[in-house]
Amino acid sequence: MKTPKLLPWYARKAGIPIERATTLWHEAVREATAATGWVGNAEYWGEAINAFLRLLEEEKEHFCAPCVTPFVRSQNRLWRLPLTAMEDVVSAVSASWQRYSALARKAA
């Protein structure tokens, strides 16, 4: 059975691998089939998506994926700090050089 097109989005939102989300979708389809007894009607698909979202929430609670994004961003800023400082120094020297050369042209 095909998976929903939004499955990668749901997986990314929950922070779990797409393969695991696909497994959860198949489990939700089995639960929906057992609950409704029908396949393909609106009640079946509603039950399938509700079961999938419930399973996704349960998986998200058990899946331990620490959020390292703030740490990586701060490290990136610290790594770029010398480059930013050098850029500021070069800009200041360039502005000073342009002012000096403009004064030298006026004096000549």
N, C-alpha and C positions, 0 to 999 in steps of 0.2 A: 504494500500500500504506500502511496506517495505521502510525503510529509508536507506540512503546510509551508508556504513560501516564507512566512514570517518566523519559522523555526530558528534560523541563525540569529535573528534579532532577539528573540526570547532567550536564547542560550547566552548571548553576549550580555544581555541585561541581567540575567541571573548569575553570570560569571562562571558558567560551566562549559565544558567542551561540547561542540556540536554533536559529536558521536553519542555522548551521554544523553543529550536532549532528544536525539533520534530514538534511542532506546526508551526513554520516558514516553515519547509520543506513541510508540507501538504498545507500550503497557497501557496507556490511556485509552487507546482504541480497543484493546481487549476488554478493559473495564466497561467501556461504553456499550460494547456488544453484549456483554453479560447483563448490564443494567437495563437496557432498552429492549433487547431481543430483536431489534431491527438493525439494518445496515443501510445507511445512505439518506435517511430522512433528517429533517431539521432537529428533531429531538436527539437523535443519535449524535449529530455533529456538535450540538450544544453540550451534550454530556461529555463527549470526547475532549472538547477544548477546556471544559471546566475541570475534568480529571487531570488533563495535562498541566494546567496552571497550578493545581493543587500539588501535583507531584513535583513540579518545578520549584515551588516554594519549599517543600520538604527537602528537596535536594540542596537548595541554596542554604538552608539552615545547617545542613550537615557538611557541606563542602567548605573546607577551610582554605580560603585564598586571601592572604593578608593584602591590604591595600598599600602598595609601596610607591604609588605615584607621587605623593608629596615629598617623600624622601629623595626620589630620583630627580624631581624638579629642583629641589634645593641643592643637590649635588651638581646638577647642570649649571645652576647659577654660580656656585662656588668655582666651578671649573672655568666659566667664562669671565670671572671677575678680573684676572690679569689682562685678558684681551680687551675688556671694556675699558680698563684703566689706561692701557696703551693707546687705545683709540682716542680717548680724551686728551692724552698728552700730545699725540700727533696733531689733533685738531687745534689745540692751543698753540703749538709751535707754528703750525701753518698760518693761523690767524695773525700771530705776532710777526711772522716773516712778511706777510702781505702788507701789514701796517708799516713795517720798517722800509720795505721797498717802495711804498707809496710816498713816504716822507723823503726818501733818498731821491726820488724823481722830482719832487717839488723843490728840493734844495738845489738840484742841478740845473 
